């Protein structure tokens, strides 16, 4: 009924069919979208620059804003701080932890 070449060709076509239409490139951009300006997230403004504040280890409420509920320091991409202020923030949080003003870990985890 089928010779060896027919079954090999049919298998190739079945595999090719599962992948979808290969005529269009994957991840392509429509012509209409190509002319539009880039869409993206606006960069967050630095909290300490906007409020004209300095970072102080004694200001625990402000430091907590930049920590997760598990008492981890939030990364810069979440805080929106400049790299200089992010480094200062980390230093002040660590200082406040050392002075026992902030916890090292989540207090609810203790048993």
C-alpha positions as CSV (number, residue, x, y, z in Angstrom):
1,X,0.0,0.0,0.0
2,X,2.7,2.6,1.1
3,X,6.3,2.2,0.3
4,X,9.0,3.4,2.6
5,X,9.3,6.9,1.1
6,X,5.5,7.6,1.5
7,X,5.5,6.8,5.2
8,X,8.5,8.9,5.8
9,X,7.0,11.8,3.9
10,X,3.7,11.5,5.7
11,X,5.4,11.4,9.1
12,X,7.3,14.5,8.2
13,X,4.1,16.3,7.2
14,X,2.4,15.2,10.4
15,X,5.2,16.6,12.5
16,X,5.3,19.8,10.5
17,X,1.5,20.1,10.9
18,X,1.7,19.9,14.7
19,X,4.0,22.9,14.8
20,X,1.6,25.1,13.2
21,X,1.8,27.3,10.2
22,X,5.5,27.9,9.4
23,X,4.8,30.6,6.9
24,X,4.6,33.2,9.6
25,X,7.5,33.9,11.9
26,X,6.9,33.3,15.6
27,X,6.9,36.4,17.7
28,X,6.5,38.8,14.8
29,X,5.1,42.3,15.0
30,X,2.2,43.4,12.9
31,X,2.7,46.4,10.7
32,X,0.2,48.4,12.7
33,X,2.0,47.8,16.0
34,X,5.4,48.5,14.5
35,X,4.7,52.2,14.0
36,X,3.3,52.8,17.5
37,X,5.6,54.1,20.2
38,X,7.2,51.7,22.6
39,X,5.0,50.6,25.5
40,X,6.6,50.0,28.8
41,X,6.4,50.7,32.5
42,X,7.4,54.1,33.7
43,X,10.4,54.1,36.0
44,X,9.4,54.6,39.6
45,X,10.6,57.8,41.2
46,X,13.1,57.6,44.0
47,X,11.1,57.9,47.3
48,X,14.0,59.7,49.1
49,X,14.5,62.2,46.3
50,X,10.8,63.0,46.0
51,X,10.3,63.5,49.7
52,X,13.7,65.1,50.2
53,X,14.6,62.7,53.0
54,X,17.8,61.1,54.2
55,X,17.9,57.4,55.1
56,X,18.2,56.9,58.8
57,X,18.3,53.6,60.7
58,X,16.2,55.1,63.5
59,X,13.3,55.8,61.1
60,X,11.9,52.3,61.3
61,X,8.6,53.0,59.7
62,X,10.2,54.3,56.5
63,X,12.6,51.3,56.4
64,X,9.8,48.8,56.8
65,X,8.3,50.2,53.5
66,X,11.2,48.7,51.7
67,X,11.1,45.3,53.3
68,X,8.9,42.3,52.5
69,X,6.5,40.8,55.1
70,X,9.3,38.2,55.7
71,X,11.7,41.0,56.6
72,X,13.7,40.7,53.5
73,X,15.1,43.8,51.7
74,X,13.1,44.5,48.5
75,X,15.2,44.6,45.3
76,X,15.8,47.8,43.5
77,X,13.5,47.0,40.6
78,X,10.6,46.9,43.2
79,X,11.6,49.9,45.3
80,X,12.4,52.2,42.4
81,X,15.4,53.7,44.2
82,X,18.6,54.8,42.6
83,X,21.5,52.4,43.1
84,X,23.2,54.8,45.5
85,X,20.0,55.0,47.7
86,X,19.4,51.3,47.5
87,X,22.9,50.6,48.9
88,X,22.4,53.2,51.7
89,X,19.0,51.7,52.4
90,X,20.5,48.2,52.7
91,X,23.2,49.5,55.0
92,X,20.7,51.3,57.3
93,X,18.3,48.3,57.4
94,X,21.3,46.1,58.5
95,X,22.3,48.7,61.1
96,X,18.7,48.8,62.4
97,X,18.7,45.0,62.6
98,X,21.9,45.0,64.6
99,X,20.4,47.5,67.0
100,X,17.3,45.3,67.3
101,X,15.0,47.9,65.9
102,X,14.1,45.6,63.0
103,X,13.8,41.8,62.9
104,X,16.2,39.7,60.9
105,X,13.3,37.3,60.0
106,X,9.6,37.2,60.1
107,X,8.5,37.1,63.8
108,X,5.6,34.8,63.0
109,X,8.0,32.0,62.0
110,X,9.4,31.6,65.5
111,X,8.2,28.7,67.5
